[in-house]
């Protein structure tokens, strides 16, 4: 049963990524900002 939950979560994440409107400038900028914040966090803590 645990493997089914993992598969379901992977499928739902894929579905969410498929339907996100990546053409929108706001969505694109927020995704880029999230990766920039992750990079800053990694540089400070690793």
N, C-alpha and C positions, 0 to 999 in steps of 0.2 A: 504494500500500500504506500510505503514511503517513496518508492520510485515513481509511482503514478503522480504524486504531488510534485515531485521535482520536474517531471515531464510537463505537467500542467503549468507550472510557473514559467518554464522556458517558453512554452507555447504562448502564454499570455504576454510575456515580455516581447516576443517577436511580433505578435499581433498589435500591441501598442506602438511599437516602432514603425510598423507598416502603415498605420493610420495617422501618425503624427504629421501635420502639414509642414514638411521641411522647407517648402517654398516661402513660408512666412519669415520675414526678416526678424521678427521678435523671437520666434522659436530658434532660428539659427544662431542669433546672438547670445541667447541664454545658454544654449548648448556649448558654444565656444567659451563663454564666461565660466561655466562649470568646469571645463577642462583646465582653464587657466588657474582657477582656484585650487584644483587638485594638484597641479604642478607646483604651485607655491607651497601648499601644505607638505608635499613630498620633499621639497628642498629644505624646508625648515625642520622636518622631523626624521629624515633618513640620513 
